[in-house]
Amino acid sequence: MSIEISQLSKRYGATLAVDSVSVNFYEDDQVVALIGPSGGGKSTLLRLLGGLESPDSGKVILDGSAVPAEEEALRQFRMGNGFLFQSFNLFPHLSAIENISLPLVKVHGWAENDATDRAKEIADRFGLVEHLEKSPGQLSGGQQQRIALARAVAHKPGLLFLDEPTSALDPEMKAEVLDLIEELRLSGQRIVLSTHEMGFAKRSSDKVLFLSGGRNLESGQSAAVFENPQSKELRDFLAKVMKW
Amino acid sequence: MKKFVSLFVSVVLSVTFCFIVWVVLGHDYQWELIQPYWGNLFSGWLTTLGVSVAALLLSVVIAFVLTAGQLSDYRVPRFLSRIYVEFIRGTPLLAQILIGYYMIADFIGWDSRFGVGVVILSGFSGAYLAEIFRGGVESVSSSQWLSARAIGLTEGQTYRHIIVPQAVRRVLPASAGQFANLIKDSSLLFVISVHEFTMQAREVNSNTYAAFEAYIPMILGYLLLTFPISMLSRFLEKRYHYEH
């Protein structure tokens, strides 16, 4: 994907969550990972890229066109992509299958039957068939996140944004979700994710961006950045998270 | 200490209860005294039923308007709804009935006691319902909004498919309580001579001096109206229940 981020800033009250971040990614960067300490700006940057927040200054050019500022155009932009949250954010009053099919029907204008068929098809691929009639409250965290992932990819999004997709899960469930993300990657899905899973970021991402204090402290090819970190902050960060 | 408190409470409640049963059962009933008035009592009960049903429907409409006003993005409707709700909730219903009938209705030349009574009750109950509805909508987690935005739902679709269905279940018990209050509050309409249930019972009492015989049927008559509401609320709560 090509993403040009220039001088992007976003402030919440007194905190500068994203501080003049500039970085470019190119066509052959299929997966981009945002890493860094909690509160470092990963989620905010992801929301700016995904059109869920608007920047205070700076701009993002995605595949040649600027991420719009006006709400209706932003909505159209979000429709074309997919977004996954750390805490799943499924709709608790709907069954799993309705969670997947509702956006297809209401946002993308599919017929009910087609949407249901599509939801079943993905659920089958994600190993969720027996859970489709359950409500989110009856599912484990890993199952909920897989349903949420199914919801995010059901309409074949151009870009998939994953905001710490496994941070709320125990190790076994983490693996289930990471397996699916890896499968999506292998099928050619373009992905931007923020994550604390360094092993996954190192193995599966093409480019990595290290954010701390809202600033781009280091970025580049994943292999190079992980093997040979240039900044002291990144070396310290990696030493800390890799220690155990 | 805890044991002592529960013992004390049990004793006080049991003694009070026994005392009331003793008084009620020990009375020398002369049902023949109110024999000629059963028709009046029944017509009063029907009037109360009519006022209540009409005011219940109208108060829901008023509450929707006020809730929409309070949740509006614009300051003027927000301010006006707020003022209305504060004014209605901060003054006695009795005063509202008197002012509504003798000043406002008189000014515009409307002299249907039933109609004016319904409108005043609705305006009163609508303000309370609006606060309940607003609380329900605001209690739905902001992550639901975020998720809906990410999917590409419009604001209207988000309310319709995501927020309102979740809010409805949460406001059911409090709304049912408010509906029961509305029925009981309709008894105050006797001050503008609406021939409702309480007024008829009072007249029966003053004609016959048979207080027990007049008021016990009245109490049972009100229970007959309020009890189904609490049953219906429980039924709906169960029906719309989902796990969190």
Interface residues (C-beta under 8 A of the other chain):
Chain A: G50 L52 R75 Q76 R78 M79 F83 F85 S87 N89 L90 F91 P92 H93 L102 P103 K106 V107 H108 S135 P136 G137 Q138 R151
Chain B: S143 Q144 L146 S147 R149 A150 I151 G152 L153 T154 Q157 H161 I162 P165 Q166 R169 Y240 Y242 E243 H244
